[in-house]
């Protein structure tokens, strides 16, 4: 949920988009109306068939019965769905009653046109084959007294009645067959709907996984590199470079940034629904919060109302971002410049539980660190060996900053620091100072404490040098 705590200027909102649930119901209602019209036409066509063509009459009757059965099934389902509609969206009682009246009128029409063709579901043998007392009744003892002509007439009568019963039985079988076909058709319809739902669910799931991964990369780099701080929280990191200069996103420390297309997609949808209301800077802040939640962290309130800047200079990022070799003193100084405490610096560093970093950011810890060891003695030896395999000299590869848990927002980042398995020197240095080491220990085994502190620090950092009111702008395209 968004809590607009900062000043925000609202533009007139576009009309709300129709509910998917109501749209789907209305589409099915229109399809049912078309099917009713088709049944009426089929009945009219049947009336034009000559009684001398019983087979054709029977075929058309069976077809009408099948369509009526389909209609009755669909209308029953629509009645059930209509009763559930208020649970899926906000709808007034007046509108609901209006829909119910339309459905009732259509159901009445179906009953009216389909009644002559609807079989009684409780039909017994007499209903289907006729009363038994209509059969030829013959006293077997009297047959011996009949003449040949009488016996022939009796046989004709029996054969006629048998033919009639066979006709009725055939019609019953055909009707049963078409009832089965009706059921199969409905099952096929539901199967197609389920298949379509599965495809949409899978597509949505894949999109969510991609969204999760891409935004997680944004989150990790955003907090680690403090892009929000580099030029204030004005989404300058989203601007593309131009012929006149290189933007922050193309500065060397930001080369691992990914997921800009996710922000673009979110912005396009927001502009369609609420043109000129939600800034790119707010989208970044919301994305950071949602990334925390999607990867296992706790939700926190995100103040809204930021506006976007219109400048982005690579040199600003280089000057504002702490280098990966920074020690505690340097980190504390750089965060303090923006009003963030040492406690908050240690907490925000925990964002490295998500994401990756380039080999070049820590290669100095692996090669030529000093003349005696060659590697940083503060780095776990087994960890150093593993990193060296992935990152030979001059490698452009990337590695997870929290191996084994790089897609989960948890406290394993701090636990790794306590075991000397921090990838960046600027991470491992947090255990070299008594004050910061104590904070690392607190966060390492208390997820609730870390998650709470993190949300509070993010809100504070997200309010640094923001543009609000008439300052800045709300970009319609976050890249330009």
Buried (B, 14 or more C-beta within 10 A) or exposed (E): EBEEEBBBEEEEEEEEEEBEBBEEBBEBBEEBEEBBEEBBEBBEEBEEBEEEEEEEBBBBBBBBBBBBBBBBBBBEBBEEBBEEBBEBEEBEEEEBEEBBEBBEEBBEBBBEBBEEBBBEEEEEEEEBBBEEEEBEEEEEEEEEEEEEEEEEEBEEEEEEBEEBBEEBEEBBEBBEEBBEBBEEBBEEEEEEEEEEEEEEEEEEEEEEEEBBBBBBBBBBBBBBBBBBBBBBBBBBBBBEBEEEEBBBBBBEBBBBBBBBEBBBEBBEEBBEBBBBBBBBBBBBBBBBBBBBEBBBBBEBEBBBBBBBBEEBBBEBBBEBBBBBBBEBEBBBEBBEEBEBEBBBBBBBBBBBBBBBBBBBBBBBBBEEBEEEEEBBEBBBEEBBEBBBEEBEEEBEEBBBBBBEBBBBBBBBBBBBBBEBBBBBBBBBBBBEBEEBBEBBBBBBEBBEBBBBBBBBBBBBBBBBBBBBEEEBBBBBEBBE
